[in-house]
Amino acid sequence: MSVAQEARRTGVDAEIVEAVRRYVRAEVAPVATRLEREGAHPLVFGPALAEMGLFGAGIDERYGGLSLNEATRVRIVEELAYAWASLAGTVTTIWVAGGLIQTFGTEEQKEHWLPKLAAGEVIASISLSEPHAGSDTSALLCRAVLDGDEYVIDGSKTWVTNGSKANLIVLAARTGDRLSAFLVERDPATPAATLSVSRPFDKLGHRASDTVEMAYSGHRIPASSLLGGPDLLGRGQHAFLNRIDVGRMHVGAIALGLARAALDHSISYAAQREAFGKPIDQHQAIAFKLADMAVRVRSAELMLDHAAARYDAGEDIQLACSMAKLVCSEAGLFVTKEALRIHGGIGYVSDLPIERYYRDVPLEAIGEGTNEIQHIVISRWLKKHGGLPR
C-alpha cells in the first residue's frame, strides 16, 4: 500500500510515519543491542527525534507541537519499538506527561511546560506506583500537605521511568483522602536532600530505559505546582486514569512493534536457513509457525487501529484500549517466543536481536495495568453494557 493509500484508509500521517521508519531502521536498529550492552541511554537519539518534532507529536501546534492524531502516534510508537523498545518506552513516558499537562493543566502550566516538552528540552517521568501499590491506585500513600504557599511531599514511589534523568515529574499524591497530581521540577545535576533517587533497576528487558525508586522526605514545591490549579485539587485519580487508556494503546503499540520485528526477522531467517536439504520455511512445522505469527500480528494491528480511531473520533475508549493492550501484548509474547524457536540457538545469543525482543515484550503484559487487570476491565464493561458495542 502506498503512503497516499494508507493515509486515506486510516487517517494516519503516513509521510511522518515513513520518515520515522526510515530513520530508526537505518540509525537505531543496527546499534540498539550494542548500545544497550554498553549502558547507553535511549536519549542518545534525542536530538534527532527532537529535530523531527517527535517529542511534541501529540502537543498542540500553538505550543510548538505537531498535533498528530492518535492513529499516527501509535504507528510512530510501533516503529520506535521495532528498532528499540527502550527508546519507545522513554518517548511515550514523555508523551504521557505532556498529555496530562495539555488536558488538565492551567494555561500558565501549558505555556511553561509544553513548548519545552515539544522541543525535547525537558525529560519527563510519571510517578504513580508505590512499593505496595501498583494497579490499585486507591492504596497509594504518598502525601502532599499544603503549608502556606507550598506543598510538602512525603512518601515513596517506584517504577519511575526516566526517573534518574527527569527534569519534570508528574506525581500522584494524596491531599486529604483523595489523589491530586503535581508537577515536580528538579535538576538531576544538583539532587535535593529531600528527594532521593535510587540507582536504576537491573531489569530483564527494556534495560536501557532507566527505572528508579524515589523517596520524598519533606520535599517542598510551590502551590502553583498542583496540576490544573485549585480546581483540580483531589481530582488526580481522574486525570491519571484518563491518560491510562492512552498509555495502554502505546504499550500495545510497543508490543506490536516487537512482534512485527520478530516476525520479519523470522521470515527472512527461515528463507535462508536450510535443514534436511531445503530452507526451513519449506517445512510445514516452520511454515505454520510463521502463518500463526502473521495472524497474531495483523489481528493486533487491527485492534490497535480500532482503539486509536475511537480516540480520534472522541468516542468512549476504555473497552477498546484494554482490548488492544491485551491482544497486542499477548501477540508479542507469542510471536517473540515462536521467533526464538525458529531461530534456534542463534536466537538465544545477542548476535541477533531476537533474544532482546523476547526479553523486552513481557513488560507490555505488565505496564499500564497487568493483563489480568485488562480482563477485569473488559468483563466489567461487558456486564455493565450487556455485550459488545456494534
N, C-alpha and C positions, 0 to 999 in steps of 0.2 A: 504494500500500500504506500502510495506517495505521501509526502509531507502534506500536500494540499488535501488529499483524500482523507487522511487521518484527522486533520483539523476540522473538516466538515462533519465527519462522523461523530466525533467525541467532544468537540468544543475545546480540545487541547491546543495550546500554542505549540504546535509541533516543531516549529523552527527553533525555539529555545530548547526544547527537549532534545532535538537532534544536536544542537551545539553542545549541550552538556554531555550527551552520549559520546560525541567525538572526543571531547576534551578528556573525560575520565578514562576512557578506554585506551587513549594514547599516552596519557601522562600519569594516571593514578594506578590503574590496574597492574601494569607491569612491575611496579615497585612497591605495592602495598605490603606484600608479605615481608620483604626486606625491611621496610620502614618499621613495621610492627615489631619485628625481631630486634631492631636496634633501639626500640623505645621511643621512636619519634611520635609526636602528636599529630593527629589528622589536620590540624590547622596550619601545618606547613603549606597546605594548599589554599589557605585562607585568602591571600592576596588575589589569586586567580579567580576564586569564587566571588570575591567582592567586586572584582572588575566586571564579572558577568552579571552582577546585581543579585546573586542568589540568596544572600542573607536577607534581602528585603523582598523575597518572592511574593509573600502574602501581604506586605505592608502597602498601604495606600500611596498612590503616586504623590500626593501632596506632602507626604513625609519622606519622600525620596525612594519609595519602594517601586516594585514592578506591577503591583495589583493583579497578580496572576490568579486565575481561578483554581479551585481545589483539584479539578481534573488534571490540570497541568502540574500542580505541585506534587501530586502523588507519583506522576511519571518521573519527575525530577528526582524524587527520593529513590525510586526504583533504580534509576541509572546510577546514582551515587552508591547505592548498596551493591549493585552489580560489580562495581570496582572495589569498594572497600566499605564494609558495613560500619566500621568505626567512624568513618567520615560522615556517613549518612546520619548516624545517631547524634553526632556532635552538632550538625547543622539543624536537624529537626528540633533538638532541645532549644536552640536559639530561636527557632520559629515559634515554639510554644510560648516562650516568654514574650515575644513580640505580639503574638495573638492575644494574650491576656491583657497587655497594655492597650492595644488598639481597640479591643472590645469593651474593656471595663475601666480604663484609665481616665483620669481627668484630662482636659485639654492641655494643661501645663505638663502633665506627665508624658503625654503623647509627644508634644513638641520637644521635650527634653530628651526622651529616650529613643523614639522611633527612628529619627534620621541617623543616629549613631549605630543602631542595630542594623539598619538597612545598608549602611556603608561598611559594615564589618569592623567598626571601631570598638564595639563592645562585645564581649563574650558573656553570654547569659546562661544561667542554670535555673532549674526548678527544684525547690526544696520542699517536698511534701511528705515523703515516707519517713518513718522513725524506726528505731531498732525493734520496737514491739508492735508496730502498726504499719501495714503497707496498704493493701486494698481497703481496709476498714478505716476510712478517714474519720469516723466518729470516735475512734480511740486515740487520736492524736493528742499529745500532752504539751507540746511546746507552747509557751505563753508570751503574750505581749501586753504589758501593763502601761497605761498612759500615766506619765509623770510630767506635768506641766506641758511643755511643747515638744516632748519626746516620748517615744515608746521604749520601754526596757524589755528586752527579749531574753528569755531563759529556756533552755531545752536542747535536745539533741536531734539531729537529722541524719539520715543515711541514704545511700544510693543517690547521691547528688552528682549527676553527670555534668561534666565541665567544671566541677566544683573548685578544683585547685587553681584554675586559671580565670575563673569568672570575675568580671568587674561588677556584675549585677546578678543578684539572687532574688528570684520571686519566691517568697517564703510564705508558707501556711502556718499560722499561729493562732492560738485561742485568745480571744478578747472576751472575757467573761465566759459564758458557756457556749459560745459559737465561734466558728473559724472566721478569720479575716486574712486577707492577702496583703503582703508588704513588699515594697521594692527596696531591697537592702543593697546599698552601694558599698563596694570595698576595693581596696588596692592590693592585688596579690603580692606586689613587691614589698609592701610595708604592712605585714599582718597586724591586726588589732589583738591586744591581750585578751579581750572579751569574746573573741570569735576564733576558735581554734579549728584547724583543718587537718584531717589525718592524711597519711600517705595514701595514694591511690590503691584501691583494691587490686590484688593479683587475681584476675578473673579467667574463667575458662575461655570465653570469647569476647569480642569487642575489646580486645586487650589494649588497643591504643587509645580508646576513649577513657579519659580519666574519670573515675568514680570514687567519691570520698564520703567520709562522715564529717559532720560539722557540729560543733558544740558551742552554744551561746550561753554566756555567763554574765548577766547584767549588761548585755550589749545594747547601746543606745543608738537610736536612729531618729531623725526628725519626724514629727507627727505627720508632716506632709508626705511621708513615705507610704502611708496607707493607700493601697491601690483603690482608685476610684474616689478617694476622699471620704469624708464622714458619711456620705450617702451609702457607701458600700461596707460600712462597719458591720461585722457579723455576717457578711454575705460571701465570705471567701470560698466556702464549700461550693456554692452555686457557680462561682467563677471557675474554679478548678475543674469541676465536673463538666462544665460547658466545653472546656478545651480538651478534656479527656477523650471525648468522641473523635475529635480531630486527630489527637495523638494516636488513637487506635488505628485510624487509617494509615498514618505514617509508619507505625510499627508493622502493619500488614504490608506496606509497600517495601519496607526493608526486607521482610521475609520473601516477598515476591522477587525482588532483585537478586537475592541469594539463590533462590530456586532457579531462576532463569539462567544465571551464570553457571550453576551446576549442571543444568540440562544442556546448555550449549557446549560446555567442555566435554560432557559425556557423549554427545552425538559425534563430535569431532574425534574423540579418542577411539570410540567404538568402530569408526570407519577406518582407522589406521591400524589398530592393534589386531594382530592375527593370532588365531589359535585353531589348531586342528585343520590347517590348510586354507583358512579363509578369514576375512575380517570378522570380528566377534559380533558386529551388528547384523551379520547374516545368520547367526544362531538365534533361534526363536526365544531362548531364555533372556537374551540381552535385548532383542528387538521389542519384546513385550514390556520389559522394564522401561525402555525409552518411551514407548507409547503411553504407559501409565503415568510416567513423569510429565509428559507433554499435556496430558489431560488435566492433571492437577494444576499445572502452571496456568493453562488457559482458563480453567474454572476460577482460580484465584484472581486472575486479572479481571474477569467479568464481574466478580463480586466487588472488587475494589472500585472499578469504574462506576458501578451502580451506586455505591456509597458516596463517591465524590459527586456524581451527578445530582443526587438528592440534596447534598450540602449546597451545591451551586444554585439549585432551584429554590433554596430556602425552606425545604421540607424537613420533617422530623427525621433525624439521622441515627437515633440511638440503636435501633434494631439493625439497620444496615451496617453501621460501623462495627458493632460487636460481631456480626456475622462475617464481615470482611476480615477483621483481625483474626478471628478463629480459623477461617478457611485458609487464609494466606499463611499463617504461621504453621498450621498443620501440614499444608502443602510443602512449606520449606523444610520441615522436619523429614517428611517422606522423601522428597526429591534429593536432598543432600545425602541422606542415608543410602539411597539407591545409587547415587553417583559414586560414593565411596566403594560400594560393592562392584560397580562396573569397572572402576579403575584398579581394583585390587591393591596390591602392595604399594604401587606408586602413588595411589591416592592417600595413603596413610602417612606419607612424609611430606615435608614442606617444599619439596621441589615443585609441586603443583599446588594451586590454591584450594584444592578440594577439601583438605583437612581443615583449612581456615573457614570455609563455608560451613562445614559440619560443626565446628566449634561455635561459630557466630550465631547460628539460627536459633538455638534453644532460648536465647534471651527474648526472642519475639513471642514465644509462648508464655512468657512471664510478664514482660513490660506492659504498662498501661492497663493493668488488671490481668491476672492469670487467665488462661483459657478456661479454667474451672469457673472463674467469675463471669466469663462471657456466656457460659452455659446458663448460669443463674439469670443474667440479664435477659437472655433470649427467652428462656422458659417463662419468666415473669411477664415479659411483654406479650407473649402468646396467651397467657392466662388472662391478662388484663383486656386484651383486644379481641380475644376469641378466634385467633388464627392469623395467618399471614395476610398482609395487605395486598391488594391487587395492583 
